[in-house]
Amino acid sequence: MSHYIIINRRPGLIRGGVAHKAVASHTLDGFSQDQWADIVREPAITVVAGSLVTPETLAGQFAAIKKLAKA
């Protein structure tokens, strides 16, 4: 499932029928195509495609960085 990070420079701004926080993660099916279009067109909002950072994925990333630092 694809996740998208919404970064809002004006927390509380309503786009796509939702008052957006400063930063939030949503799945693609969390909004309709029209809602996504409304969100993406807003200059105060940046949408970044990515995956959720969890303690497990973060721990894996740190382990990989430590391994590279030792090489």
N, C-alpha and C positions, 0 to 999 in steps of 0.2 A: 504494500500500500504506500503510495507516494505521500510525503508530507511536505508542506509548504510553510515557511516561516514568514509571518507578516510582521514587519517592523513599522510602527506607526509613530511619526514624529509629533502627532497631536492626539495623545491618548483621550479616548472618549469619542473621537470622531466617528460618525456613523456613515458607513458605506456598505452596500450590499445588504442593508437592513439590520446590520449589527454594529453595536458600539465597540470599537476595537481597543484593546489594551495597548500598551507601548510595544510589547512583543508577545506573540502567540503563535502556536503551531496548529495547523489545520490539515485535514486530509482533502484531497481533490474533491471527493464526493460530499464534503462538508458544506459546499455552496453550489448553487446552480451555475450554469454557464453565464447567465446574465449577471448574477451576483459577483462572480469572479471578474467579469469585464468592468463592473462598477468599481471594484476594489483596485484593480490594476491601473485604471485610468487616474486614480487619485494621486496627485503629486506628493502628498505628505506620507504616502504609504509605499514601502518597498516590499516586494514579494520575492523570497529567495527559495528556490527548490532545494530540498535537502532531506535529511533524515533526522529523527529525533535523537538527541544526545541523552543517553541513559548512563547511570553509573557503570554499567557493564561495558558499554562501548567506549566510554571515557577511559576506563581502566585499561582496556585493550590498546587504545591509542597511546597512553602513557608508557605501557610496556614496550610497544614498538619503538617509541622515541628513545627510551633508555637503551634498548638493544642497538639501535643505530649509533647512539653516542659512544657505546663501548667498542664499536667496530673500527 
